[in-house]
Amino acid sequence: LKALDSKLLNLLIKVYEAALNIQNLKNNQIFNDLREGKLDLAIVDCQFDDEQFEGIKINNYNIIPVCYKEGKFREIKRVTRDMIKNNPLILSAEDEAMCLNSKESLKKANVNLNRLNFNYADNIYVQSALIEAKDGIGFIYDGLIDLVPNLKQMELSNFSGSQNIYLIYSQNNFEKNNIKELKKILINMVN
């Protein structure tokens, strides 16, 4: 996690005396739990229904190509389209924003997705292990690279992708006074 995310978690614990429960849930489960009041807040990297949820942008991550730092690409700084086409491409879970945005960014960089050998992983650690095991190429958020020391960042010409990260809550369940105070604190943290 980047510093802002860590500061946010510390803030929630200290100021709101929140019981912190970190879970890796699918987006639909997060939205259902927020609606039902099982969750007060969630940090998400996807679009959300602004009729039901309020959101505060807390960060933005760039999507970067990565490889196993001891593998066949260890001496290479820039990945080519041929390397992507001819090697396993390991992405996050198929329905997650990081995967969808990686694919969209590859399309914008003129990479033909129909000819790629995709593999999908449920979390960053499984994705990292697959990249290492298959000696393939992956795409992750730059804010996660420190969590996976076996990987190294690469470059891809004309490739650019990013994703906003939001703190969201149900408009019906979370106390408005808490959010007003939290927004003020977040604005100060970001600036």
Salt bridges, closest charged atoms under 4 A:
GLU36 OE1 - LYS38 NZ 3.12
ASP82 OD1 - LYS85 NZ 3.76
ASP95 OD1 - LYS26 NZ 3.88
GLU104 OE1 - LYS107 NZ 3.77
ASP122 OD1 - LYS26 NZ 3.98
ASP142 OD1 - LYS2 NZ 3.86
GLU155 OE1 - ARG78 NH2 3.05
